[in-house]
Amino acid sequence: MKRKAEELTREGTKDQPPKNRVGNVMTAQTKFRDGLFDKDVLEDYTKQYAKSQPYKHGVIQKLVSPTLLRSVRKEIQDNLSFSPKETDIYKIHQSGDLANLDGLDDSSLRLLPSLLTLRDALYSLAFRTYLSMVTDSGPLSGNKTDMAINVYTPGCHLLCHDDVIGSRRVSYILYLTDPDKAWKTEWGGALRLYPTHTFMGEDGLQTKTPSPDFTASIPPAFNQLSFFAVQPGESFHDVEEVHADDQKVQGENKGERVRMAISGWYHIPQEGEEGYVEGLEEQLAEKSSLVQLQGKADRFDFPEPKPQAIMQDIDEGQEIDGGKELSEKDLEFLVGFLAPTYLTPETVEELSEMFSEESSLRMENFLSNRFSTRLRTYIEGQEKQSLPSSTTEIEKSTNWKVARPPHKHRFLYQQRSDGRIEGISPFEEIIEILLPSRAFTKWLALVTGLKLESCNVLARRFRRGLDYSLATGYDEGSARVELTLGVTPTDGWGDEEQGEGDTANDKEDSDKNEENAGVGGYEVYMAGDEEEYDNVEEGVTNSDQKKSKADPAIYKSSGGGEDDGVLFSMPAGWNRMSIVLRDTGVLKFVKYISRSARGDRWDITGEYGVIDDSDVEDEHTQDVSPKNDDE
């Protein structure tokens, strides 16, 4: 009978010396391939590692005895099951932490003898010393093991990160792909490494951020070990999406594209081990890229926010708030863009009541038929044109810029120009004319009941198989209104057809759409808290980390009947608008767009500052985050 790997772990033994693991060096070496420990082989791997780019990394083919690894693979297939998990940063099938195999009872141990043997060999003194010499990493712990088994099926992926958490010193992946069917490069699943750029701040401190383009790609192979020393702000990497089967390929078995691997970390020596340095773990934690995500490093992020005052071309001089009706001039302007249904006093009042209750709205068929037809024709024409593959070529030959750094986000974007409106496309008309206008801002103020000031608008294109925006918090002192106008012309994103003027505010509708959106592309708002982010890299949960209640890393997993902490979500789709009042601490992300999507995800976003009128009681200031129906 199969058992979940989570059920096979025991508390309280992870950092204790394991029983029956202190074997002699010669015994441990027999578990690896013949000749691996020869002096000339060691020197060769050490030289390759030292000159590797974009940062030091190594690859060892045929690491262990093939007989042993085949047995490990069979034990895993026969005795372990995996939990599918999806987050802002990854989509995988995951086992539990395998550090505590020694704590299993005898009946469980009998199911996994080869796996236990492999774990002991990988963390033996012989191999730890070998790996330490190759990487020049310093001594590695034999007591603190940290490993799990991950399975990537088509659609699974892991986005850019640097693995820096706590006491990690060396990261590794040992592949358990089909030993009798070589993995093909075109199947994806490669480990990809990113170079970094160094920025000098005004304070004289250097900040490294990864390039949006990887420069090294290592495809999986059975019995291949890929490894690198964990370096803060340096060891950025991702795992390429495993590509879905091409239906035209004949004779391909369904199970061939399964990227199974044992992955984990070697840690710095723990207290009582040789090489232990008191306080070193705390020093390493300070360098963590997770700290940089919440710190000053964002001053080197692109796009840079460019909030601008509301355009003064309509009803100049009038205060923009929710207490005035749209003028004839307002309506004359807006009807050139918006569906007439959304401009009637009755609809505006209905939307205002809904927003007052939920602090969020979703509207279908938001743009008028005439304008949306022009817009769709333009976008569909753009999708037919191929884009350059590199960031440099894209920014040189097109109007697009590439958002970066990729451990936070990557997508194409355009920002508002300095008033250029001649000869622009319908797509550009939205960011240049509609969203910054006083007329639209007045409509938005009526719908939200808030006083609005500056706006920051952005046109985005998320390329399939490449782009995403990871979860980020909002830490300004006051709330802001955020809108997203989805203009993705392709279908298959998990959306449902609705008529003009229909709204979709029910959490049940959002949940259904998100569940069906297997290709990603949905935008999610989540409740945040002050707990520590539980970063899960390569599918391995570090049990020493705290788990945040609303952590993006646990918003979607097997067995859960609800999305923990999800406040609002909207799948990619055509001509749909969302409006959200975002409070401090609320997280937001756009899920990675799968290579199997039928097209790219297109949208225009707007951020509107809210004027804080302390003299007026406003119900929105009492709770300004989207409501969760479970509250």
Secondary structure as GFF3:
##gff-version 3
##sequence-region A 1 631
A	DSSP	beta_strand	3	4	.	.	.	ID=ss1
A	DSSP	three_ten_helix	5	8	.	.	.	ID=ss2
A	DSSP	alpha_helix	25	29	.	.	.	ID=ss3
A	DSSP	alpha_helix	39	50	.	.	.	ID=ss4
A	DSSP	beta_strand	58	60	.	.	.	ID=ss5
A	DSSP	alpha_helix	66	79	.	.	.	ID=ss6
A	DSSP	beta_strand	80	81	.	.	.	ID=ss7
A	DSSP	beta_strand	83	86	.	.	.	ID=ss8
A	DSSP	beta_strand	90	94	.	.	.	ID=ss9
A	DSSP	three_ten_helix	101	103	.	.	.	ID=ss10
A	DSSP	alpha_helix	106	109	.	.	.	ID=ss11
A	DSSP	alpha_helix	113	122	.	.	.	ID=ss12
A	DSSP	alpha_helix	125	135	.	.	.	ID=ss13
A	DSSP	beta_strand	145	152	.	.	.	ID=ss14
A	DSSP	beta_strand	157	161	.	.	.	ID=ss15
A	DSSP	beta_strand	168	175	.	.	.	ID=ss16
A	DSSP	three_ten_helix	185	187	.	.	.	ID=ss17
A	DSSP	beta_strand	191	193	.	.	.	ID=ss18
A	DSSP	beta_strand	196	200	.	.	.	ID=ss19
A	DSSP	beta_strand	206	210	.	.	.	ID=ss20
A	DSSP	beta_strand	216	218	.	.	.	ID=ss21
A	DSSP	beta_strand	225	229	.	.	.	ID=ss22
A	DSSP	beta_strand	237	239	.	.	.	ID=ss23
A	DSSP	beta_strand	259	267	.	.	.	ID=ss24
A	DSSP	alpha_helix	280	286	.	.	.	ID=ss25
A	DSSP	alpha_helix	289	293	.	.	.	ID=ss26
A	DSSP	three_ten_helix	296	300	.	.	.	ID=ss27
A	DSSP	alpha_helix	328	334	.	.	.	ID=ss28
A	DSSP	three_ten_helix	340	343	.	.	.	ID=ss29
A	DSSP	alpha_helix	345	358	.	.	.	ID=ss30
A	DSSP	beta_strand	360	364	.	.	.	ID=ss31
A	DSSP	alpha_helix	369	384	.	.	.	ID=ss32
A	DSSP	alpha_helix	391	397	.	.	.	ID=ss33
A	DSSP	beta_strand	401	402	.	.	.	ID=ss34
A	DSSP	beta_strand	409	410	.	.	.	ID=ss35
A	DSSP	beta_strand	412	415	.	.	.	ID=ss36
A	DSSP	alpha_helix	426	429	.	.	.	ID=ss37
A	DSSP	pi_helix	430	434	.	.	.	ID=ss38
A	DSSP	alpha_helix	438	448	.	.	.	ID=ss39
A	DSSP	beta_strand	452	462	.	.	.	ID=ss40
A	DSSP	beta_strand	468	472	.	.	.	ID=ss41
A	DSSP	beta_strand	480	487	.	.	.	ID=ss42
A	DSSP	alpha_helix	507	516	.	.	.	ID=ss43
A	DSSP	beta_strand	523	526	.	.	.	ID=ss44
A	DSSP	three_ten_helix	552	554	.	.	.	ID=ss45
A	DSSP	beta_strand	556	557	.	.	.	ID=ss46
A	DSSP	beta_strand	566	570	.	.	.	ID=ss47
A	DSSP	beta_strand	574	582	.	.	.	ID=ss48
A	DSSP	beta_strand	587	590	.	.	.	ID=ss49
A	DSSP	beta_strand	601	610	.	.	.	ID=ss50
A	DSSP	three_ten_helix	619	621	.	.	.	ID=ss51
###
